């Protein structure tokens, strides 16, 4: 049974929780603005990510979007020359106010990156600027065949403020990262898949089903082992091998002493599918 509820009282984000199958979906819902990240959407994302991270009935998360774009980046209406106020528009507090205003962006990116549950980006269209970085923060990326990606900051005289300079070299290598940042050109799905950025490319009407299949597969696995695997992969980026092996021994000791490990071994010997409970 799907437990469906809006994440907030506004229309900009839809949260759908399927507790029976163990995953949630967050849908960016500003199609008229190409799902740009306005302040209300950022706040809604922070709130929903925190809620999902603390809900043990949810073992995987899908992030997707309504309409023809995944996310066009920060809302230009809330930037220089725009009609609305927002965290990225210069105000009376000056540059320091702008710097402090990035806490929402940071909470969203870190909320995805540091969440112990795997996050799947179902990329239904263009992911530009901060929208590109949002996709980068996810663990698994599945895209429709018409999706494109752009580090668009250079076109409006900006630095990649949503983590691009950290993500791009790690995901594509230094040379490709430099090219994308310095030129601001589009990268299509063929190129994105060839550099290892995408896990799969599918037709648009197959996208959500493919992401849901992935989420169900992850949710059926052992939650403790999955959480530790994601944590160790993230932390391992800044560890030497010896430290990583020492931490792996700790993580493996936790899983070796879990009921899920006992269940997994029993299922293996009995030639049946295991039923993991996360204990």
C-alpha positions in Angstrom: 0.0 0.0 0.0 1.3 3.4 -0.9 1.2 6.0 1.8 1.0 9.2 -0.2 1.3 12.7 1.2 2.6 16.1 0.1 5.9 16.9 1.7 4.8 20.4 2.6 1.7 22.6 2.4 2.9 24.2 -0.8 2.8 22.7 -4.3 6.5 22.7 -5.2 7.5 19.2 -3.9 5.6 16.0 -3.9 6.5 13.2 -1.5 5.3 9.7 -2.1 6.1 7.0 0.4 5.6 3.3 -0.5 6.1 1.7 2.8 5.1 -1.8 1.6 8.0 -1.8 -0.9 10.3 0.3 1.2 11.1 3.4 -0.9 10.1 7.0 -1.2 9.9 9.4 -4.2 10.4 13.1 -4.1 9.1 14.9 -7.2 10.3 18.5 -7.9 7.0 20.1 -8.9 7.6 23.5 -10.5 7.3 22.5 -14.2 6.3 26.1 -15.2 9.8 27.2 -13.9 11.6 24.1 -15.2 11.8 22.9 -11.5 14.2 25.7 -10.6 15.4 25.7 -7.0 13.6 28.6 -5.4 13.8 29.2 -1.7 10.5 27.4 -0.9 11.5 24.3 -2.9 14.9 24.2 -1.2 13.2 24.4 2.2 10.8 21.7 1.3 13.7 19.5 0.1 15.6 20.0 3.4 12.5 19.1 5.4 11.7 16.0 3.3 15.3 14.7 3.2 15.5 14.9 7.0 12.2 13.1 7.4 13.2 10.3 5.0 16.6 9.9 6.5 15.1 9.2 9.9 12.4 6.8 8.7 13.6 3.2 8.9 10.6 2.0 6.9 12.2 3.8 3.9 15.3 2.0 2.5 15.8 3.9 -0.8 14.8 7.3 -2.2 14.0 8.3 -5.8 14.4 12.0 -6.8 12.7 13.0 -10.0 10.8 15.9 -11.5 7.5 16.9 -13.2 7.4 18.3 -16.7 10.1 18.4 -19.4 13.1 19.3 -17.2 14.8 17.7 -14.2 16.0 21.0 -12.7 17.1 24.2 -14.4 19.2 25.3 -11.5 18.7 28.1 -9.0 15.6 30.2 -9.6 16.7 33.2 -11.7 13.7 35.2 -10.3 15.5 35.1 -7.0 18.8 36.4 -8.4 20.2 39.7 -9.7 17.5 41.5 -11.7 14.7 39.1 -10.6 11.4 40.1 -9.1 11.6 38.0 -6.0 13.9 37.8 -3.0 15.9 34.7 -2.2 19.2 33.3 -0.8 21.2 34.1 -4.0 20.2 37.8 -4.4 22.4 40.5 -3.0 20.8 42.3 -0.1 21.6 44.7 2.7 23.8 42.1 4.4 26.1 42.1 1.4 28.4 39.2 0.5 28.3 37.8 4.0 24.5 37.5 3.7 24.9 35.7 0.4 27.5 33.3 1.9 25.3 32.5 4.9 22.3 32.1 2.5 23.9 29.0 1.0 23.0 27.0 4.1 19.8 25.8 2.3 21.8 24.6 -0.7 24.3 22.9 1.5 21.6 21.2 3.5 20.1 19.8 0.4 23.3 18.5 -1.2 24.6 17.1 2.1 21.2 15.7 2.9 21.4 13.6 -0.2 25.1 12.8 -0.1 25.3 11.9 3.6 22.0 10.1 3.9 22.7 6.5 4.7 20.1 5.3 2.3 20.8 5.1 -1.4 19.4 7.9 -3.5 18.4 7.4 -7.1 18.1 10.3 -9.5 15.5 9.6 -12.2 16.5 12.4 -14.6 13.5 13.1 -16.9 15.1 16.1 -18.8 17.7 18.8 -18.7 19.8 19.1 -15.4 21.5 22.5 -15.5 23.7 24.3 -13.0 22.5 23.5 -9.5 20.2 20.9 -11.0 23.3 19.1 -12.5 24.9 19.2 -9.0 21.7 17.8 -7.5 22.0 14.8 -9.8 25.7 14.5 -9.0 24.9 14.2 -5.3 22.8 11.1 -5.8 24.2 7.6 -5.7 22.6 6.2 -8.8 21.5 8.1 -11.9 19.1 6.8 -14.5 18.2 9.2 -17.3 15.6 9.5 -20.1 17.1 9.5 -23.6 16.4 13.2 -24.0 18.2 14.4 -20.9 21.2 16.8 -21.1 23.6 18.1 -18.5 25.3 21.5 -18.2 27.5 23.2 -15.6 25.9 26.5 -16.7 27.4 28.8 -14.0 30.0 30.2 -16.4 27.3 31.7 -18.7 26.1 34.0 -15.9 29.5 34.8 -14.4 29.1 32.4 -11.4 31.1 29.8 -9.5 29.6 26.4 -9.1 28.1 27.0 -5.6 26.3 23.7 -5.2 29.3 21.5 -5.0 30.3 21.1 -8.6 34.0 21.6 -8.2 34.0 18.8 -5.7 31.7 16.4 -7.6 32.8 16.8 -11.2 36.5 15.7 -10.9 35.4 12.7 -8.8 32.7 11.6 -11.2 34.2 12.4 -14.6 37.9 12.9 -14.0 39.8 16.2 -14.0 40.0 16.8 -17.8 36.3 16.3 -18.5 35.3 18.3 -15.3 37.5 21.2 -16.5 36.0 21.2 -20.0 32.4 21.2 -18.7 33.0 23.9 -16.1 35.1 26.2 -18.4 32.8 25.9 -21.5 29.4 25.4 -20.0 28.4 23.2 -22.9 25.7 20.6 -22.8 26.7 16.9 -22.3 24.1 14.5 -23.8 23.2 11.1 -22.4 25.5 9.2 -24.7 28.5 11.1 -23.5 27.3 11.1 -19.9 27.0 7.3 -20.0 30.4 6.9 -21.7 32.2 8.7 -18.8 30.4 6.6 -16.2 28.0 9.4 -14.9 24.8 7.4 -15.7 23.9 3.9 -14.7 21.3 3.6 -17.4 19.5 5.5 -20.2 15.9 4.6 -21.0 13.0 5.9 -23.0 11.1 8.6 -21.2 8.0 6.5 -20.5 10.2 3.8 -19.0 12.1 6.1 -16.6 10.0 5.9 -13.4 9.4 2.2 -13.7 13.2 1.6 -14.1 13.9 3.8 -11.1 11.3 2.0 -9.0 12.7 -1.4 -10.0 16.1 -0.2 -8.7 14.6 1.1 -5.5 12.7 -2.1 -4.9 15.9 -4.1 -5.5 17.8 -2.0 -3.0 15.0 -2.0 -0.4 14.8 -5.8 -0.5 18.5 -6.0 0.6 20.0 -5.9 4.1 19.6 -2.3 5.4 22.5 -2.4 7.8 25.0 -3.6 5.2 23.6 -1.1 2.7 23.9 1.8 5.1 27.4 0.9 6.0 28.4 0.4 2.4 27.2 3.8 1.4 28.9 5.5 4.4 32.2 3.7 3.7 32.2 4.5 0.0 31.7 8.2 0.8 34.3 8.3 3.6 36.6 6.2 1.6 37.2 9.0 -0.9 39.3 10.8 1.7 41.0 7.7 3.4 44.2 5.9 2.6 43.9 2.1 2.0 45.1 1.1 5.5 42.6 3.3 7.2 39.8 2.1 4.9 40.6 -1.6 5.6 40.6 -0.9 9.4 37.2 0.8 9.0 36.0 -2.0 6.8 36.8 -4.5 9.6 34.6 -2.5 12.0 31.8 -2.4 9.5 32.1 -6.0 8.6 32.1 -6.9 12.3 28.7 -5.1 12.7 27.2 -7.0 9.8 28.7 -10.4 10.9 27.0 -10.0 14.2 23.6 -9.0 12.8 20.5 -11.1 12.5 20.3 -10.2 8.8 23.6 -12.1 8.3 22.1 -15.1 10.0 19.0 -14.8 7.9 21.1 -14.4 4.7 23.1 -17.6 5.4 20.0 -19.6 6.3 18.3 -18.5 3.1 21.4 -19.4 1.1 21.5 -22.9 2.5 17.7 -23.3 2.1 17.8 -22.0 -1.4 15.2 -19.3 -0.8 15.1 -15.5 -0.9 16.2 -13.9 2.4 13.9 -11.6 4.3 16.0 -8.9 5.9 14.7 -6.9 8.8 17.6 -4.5 9.5 18.5 -6.0 12.8 
